[in-house]
């Protein structure tokens, strides 16, 4: 498997200004992230809110330009492409947004929204547009008759399906899902997660799933990267990271999943301000194992399949209870089996 | 999806526009305003057919006659039929109102979108110029421009268009800034829309409602401005009729022949009121909060 997407040393800081408009510092949203996604792979990026996940997603698509670092997408350095070359490249990489109530243009019908990428990248002749849209809509489980309707007539789950159909329209090589289900009701979440994993399997999509929901990530991801305060602290095959976490932060994150069973101590305190991230290991302020070295030396992510950025990774005691692999996803799984039952998808909203 | 379920009948799709029209039609005063506006537009268009006399035809035997069956609004100081002049004057006023506001939209909206979406120094330059123009009273600026361009109806319309445009710059800039922060604009970019397409295909349709409201109110203002310019001799030139120039020539006879000023004056009032009522109705009908379901 060759890397379809490769990010190298990405840095993004957002300037913070005081009341007089002077630069008063910067939010270190993403601070030196490198990762690669192989063709056909599903990478899950997990972390608390505010850890820079969404910024990273937008950096990967070059929707915002990094302050440092490069993003290579099937050979091209996106940060160096001209504006028009980048636009043409967008055919191959799409984004699914978190909030389906905000990501669809309120003045465009479903058909117009889904047909837009077809038109922008001249994918099918105009005459075939309508058929293609109908095809895409049924692909995501919506009735093609709904094409002439406006977004306000749909529920959240249906809108997210529309957004997914739009993302699929240009037959992209890569889709980034920025918390694609977290704005939805739990029951609908399961449906949309199922839809996504079906699409990933059937279309062989390369997918980057950004989520704070470990259950969702466990369900679809091949590989997982855990972010904390703008950095990746642990990265590896989903199975390994989620069942044998090495980083204290990942352990705490897994222990916090409700119904998990593991009684690891919850992490104390709040995430430190990203305006003045702590020196050394970013997690040392909340890490129960922190030693002197963690306060001064920034740990590197290391090498190999399962990488971890922790000085003590090899000397940590084993997790209090070995997390049960299934427990975290149990709730989701039950919901999924319930909602996967064949039946009509809700058509028109009530 | 099982085939066992019969397809449920779908109610007709409702576009945001259609829903707005429904809300507008429930608003009685607004509908009244619309009817009056349509009426005056018709009068302006059909002036040659419905005017009972030639508006320029003078007659020494009928100078300053009060309203009568022959001359419903009386005759003026040159013996011309006031009703015919009011009817023909509708042309000048409606044209001045509508065309100058269309001009203001054509100048203001692209600049506002550019300022809002481009940001940076482009925004700074456009916004400061618009602010500078807004800091001068509307009529003073229009008078100065019209005087500079020379007295003619076309020049008055150009002056009004230019003077009214900063309002639209401001409005569309603000709306563009709002839109820029939304996910669907980011989505438009992520899909590969070039900036101009994002501006005109995504942002513009979404800011039409407030522009429409502002435009209908601006037409009322433009009609007053045209009347004021004509009153000052900077708009429609005599002997051609316009409500403003009729007021100008009638002021000398305010006590002896009040009908000369009352009829054009009341007409201006009615038309301006109608546009304002229509604008208010549009504002209510197009309120984005009413669209949230």
Interface residues (C-beta under 8 A of the other chain):
Chain A: X61 X63 X84 X87 X88 X89 X90 X91 X94 X95 X97 X99 X102 X103 X104 X105 X106 X107 X108 X109 X116 X117 X120 X121 X141 X143 X145 X146 X148 X149 X150 X152 X153 X163 X166 X170 X342 X343 X344 X345 X347 X348
Chain B: X1 X2 X5 X7 X8 X10 X11 X13 X14 X15 X16 X182 X183 X184 X186 X187 X188 X189 X190 X191 X192 X193 X194 X197 X202 X205 X206 X291 X292 X293
